Amino acid sequence: MTDNIFVLSESNSIGNRFLSELRNTAVQADRMRFRRNMERLGEILAYEISRKFSYTDSGVATPLGKKKMSLPAEDPVLIGILRAGIPFLQGFVNYFDYADVGFVGAYRQEGASEISVQIDYLSIPEVEGRRVILIDPMLATGRSVVDAVKTISAKGTPAHIFIVSVVSAPEGIERVRNHISLPFSLWTCAVDEKLNASSYIVPGLGDAGDLSYGIRAQ
C-alpha cells in the first residue's frame, strides 16, 4: 500500500480471476455469478483492511486447554451505497459479522451540463470515533463518495474512513483526495484508464447495479 491507496490487482491473486469475470461480457449475463464475484472481492478487501485494525490479546478456551490469540479490538461500521453496493457490501458483512451496518441511497442525476449526485436515503449507525468502511463498487467521478462522507461526518467524526471500490478512475481518486479532509485511505481492486464523456469508467465493467439486478426502473 503506497500513497494512501491499496490496489489489489497490483499483486497476483485469485482476486484477478473474479475481477476478470466481472469485466467479461460473456460472463456478465450470469447475474448470480456477477453478484457472487462482487461478494468475493468484498471478502478479499475486508481481509486486507482487517490487517490495519488494532488487536488485543485474549485467552480462548479449547476442549484441551487455553490459547492466547490476538483478536480485533473493535468492530468497524460498514456503510454501503445503494443499490450497486449491496453484493459488494455482503462480502464485508461475511467477514465483519459483528459490525454495525448502514446505507446511503445515492444516484446520478444526468441530462444537465454537469452530472450531480442526489442522496435521498440514509440509515447511518453511530460513527463518532469509529472506523468506517464506505463501500461503493465504482469510484467514477467520486461525487457520490465525497457527498456520502460529508453526510456521514455530519453525524459524527470517524477515526478513519476506508473508502473501498471494485474499479476506480483516476478522476475519482483525485476528487476524493482533494475534497475529503478526514483521515481516510482508498482500497480498490483496480485503477482503470479514465472516464468517458458520459463519466463512465473505461474500460471498466459497465453499470454494476444493472448487471447485478437488471435494468433500473425509469
C-alpha positions in Angstrom: 0.0 0.0 0.0 1.5 3.3 -1.1 0.4 6.9 -1.2 -2.7 6.0 0.9 -4.1 3.7 -1.7 -4.2 -0.1 -1.9 -4.7 -1.7 -5.4 -5.4 -5.4 -5.2 -4.6 -6.1 -8.9 -1.1 -4.8 -8.5 -0.2 -8.2 -7.0 -1.1 -11.6 -8.4 -4.0 -13.3 -6.5 -7.2 -15.2 -7.2 -8.9 -11.8 -7.0 -7.9 -11.1 -10.5 -10.0 -14.0 -11.7 -13.1 -12.7 -10.0 -12.4 -9.2 -11.4 -11.8 -10.5 -14.9 -15.2 -12.3 -14.8 -16.9 -9.1 -13.7 -15.5 -7.3 -16.8 -16.1 -10.2 -19.3 -19.2 -9.5 -21.3 -19.5 -13.3 -22.0 -19.8 -13.9 -18.2 -21.8 -10.8 -17.2 -25.1 -12.4 -18.4 -25.0 -14.6 -15.4 -26.3 -12.2 -12.8 -25.8 -14.6 -9.9 -22.2 -15.1 -10.8 -21.7 -11.4 -11.2 -23.1 -10.8 -7.7 -21.1 -13.6 -6.2 -17.8 -12.2 -7.7 -18.7 -8.8 -6.2 -19.2 -10.5 -2.9 -15.9 -12.4 -3.2 -13.9 -9.3 -3.9 -15.6 -7.7 -0.9 -14.4 -10.6 1.3 -10.8 -10.2 0.0 -10.7 -6.5 0.7 -12.3 -7.0 4.1 -9.4 -9.3 4.9 -6.8 -6.8 3.7 -8.4 -4.0 5.6 -8.6 -6.1 8.8 -4.8 -6.1 8.9 -4.9 -2.4 9.6 -7.0 -2.7 12.8 -5.9 -2.7 16.4 -5.7 -6.1 18.1 -5.7 -7.2 21.7 -4.6 -10.5 23.3 -7.4 -12.7 24.5 -7.4 -16.2 26.1 -9.6 -18.7 24.2 -10.7 -21.9 25.9 -10.4 -25.0 23.8 -11.5 -28.6 24.6 -7.9 -29.4 25.7 -6.7 -26.1 27.2 -6.4 -22.4 26.7 -4.7 -20.4 23.9 -3.8 -16.8 23.8 -4.8 -15.1 20.5 -4.8 -11.6 19.0 -8.4 -10.6 18.3 -9.8 -7.3 16.9 -10.1 -4.6 19.5 -13.1 -3.1 17.8 -15.6 -3.7 15.0 -16.0 -1.3 12.1 -19.1 0.4 10.8 -20.0 -0.7 7.3 -21.8 1.7 5.1 -23.0 0.6 1.6 -24.0 2.9 -1.2 -27.2 1.6 -2.8 -28.1 -0.2 -5.0 -25.0 -1.4 -6.8 -23.1 -1.7 -3.5 -25.3 -4.4 -2.0 -23.4 -7.5 -3.3 -20.1 -5.9 -2.6 -21.2 -5.0 0.9 -22.2 -8.6 1.6 -18.6 -9.7 1.3 -17.7 -7.3 4.1 -20.6 -8.4 6.2 -19.5 -12.0 5.8 -16.2 -11.2 7.4 -17.1 -8.3 9.8 -20.2 -10.1 11.1 -20.2 -8.1 14.4 -20.2 -4.8 12.5 -22.9 -2.2 12.5 -24.2 -1.6 9.0 -25.6 1.5 7.4 -26.8 2.6 4.0 -26.7 5.6 1.8 -29.1 5.9 -1.2 -27.3 7.9 -3.9 -27.9 8.2 -7.7 -26.6 10.2 -10.6 -28.7 13.0 -12.0 -27.9 13.3 -15.6 -29.0 15.5 -18.5 -27.6 18.8 -17.2 -24.3 20.3 -18.2 -22.7 18.6 -15.3 -23.6 15.3 -13.6 -24.6 15.7 -10.0 -25.4 13.1 -7.3 -28.6 13.0 -5.3 -28.7 11.4 -1.8 -32.3 10.6 -0.8 -32.0 7.8 1.8 -29.8 7.5 4.9 -29.5 4.9 7.7 -26.3 5.5 9.5 -25.2 4.0 12.8 -23.1 5.8 15.4 -19.8 6.8 13.8 -18.1 9.1 16.3 -14.5 7.9 16.9 -15.0 4.7 15.0 -13.5 3.1 11.9 -15.9 3.4 8.9 -15.7 1.3 5.8 -17.6 3.1 2.9 -18.5 0.7 0.2 -19.2 1.8 -3.4 -18.2 -0.6 -6.2 -17.5 2.1 -8.8 -15.4 5.1 -8.0 -16.0 7.1 -11.2 -16.3 10.9 -10.7 -16.0 10.4 -6.9 -19.1 12.7 -6.3 -21.2 10.0 -4.5 -18.3 9.1 -2.2 -17.4 12.7 -1.4 -21.1 13.5 -0.7 -21.5 10.4 1.4 -18.5 11.3 3.5 -19.9 14.8 4.1 -23.3 13.2 5.1 -21.6 10.7 7.4 -19.4 13.3 9.1 -22.5 15.4 9.9 -23.5 12.5 12.1 -20.1 12.4 13.9 -16.3 12.3 13.2 -15.0 8.8 12.4 -11.5 7.9 13.5 -10.7 6.7 9.9 -12.7 6.1 6.7 -11.7 3.2 4.5 -13.2 4.0 1.0 -13.5 0.8 -1.0 -14.3 0.1 -4.6 -14.0 -2.6 -7.2 -12.9 -0.3 -10.0 -11.7 3.3 -9.7 -11.0 6.0 -12.2 -8.0 8.4 -11.8 -10.5 11.4 -11.8 -12.5 9.9 -8.9 -9.4 9.2 -6.9 -8.2 12.8 -7.5 -11.6 14.2 -6.4 -11.6 12.2 -3.2 -8.1 13.3 -2.3 -9.0 17.0 -2.9 -12.3 17.1 -1.2 -12.1 14.8 1.9 -10.3 16.3 4.9 -11.0 13.4 7.4 -8.4 10.7 7.8 -9.1 8.2 5.0 -7.5 5.6 2.8 -8.5 4.2 -0.6 -8.9 0.4 -1.2 -9.7 -0.8 -4.7 -9.3 -3.9 -6.9 -8.2 -1.9 -10.0 -7.4 1.6 -11.2 -8.6 2.0 -14.9 -7.6 4.4 -17.6 -10.1 7.3 -17.5 -13.7 8.4 -17.6 -15.5 8.8 -20.9 -17.7 11.7 -22.0 -20.6 10.2 -20.0 -18.5 9.8 -16.9 -18.3 6.0 -17.0 -15.1 4.2 -16.3 -13.1 3.0 -19.3 -12.6 0.1 -19.7 -14.5 -0.5 -16.5 -17.2 -3.2 -16.5 -20.4 -1.4 -17.2 -23.2 -0.5 -14.8 -22.7 -2.6 -11.6 -26.3 -2.1 -10.5 -27.9 -3.1 -13.8 -25.5 -6.1 -14.1 -26.5 -7.3 -10.6 -30.2 -6.7 -10.7 -31.4 -5.8 -14.2 -32.1 -2.5 -15.9 -33.1 0.2 -13.5 -36.7 1.4 -13.4 -37.2 4.6 -15.4 
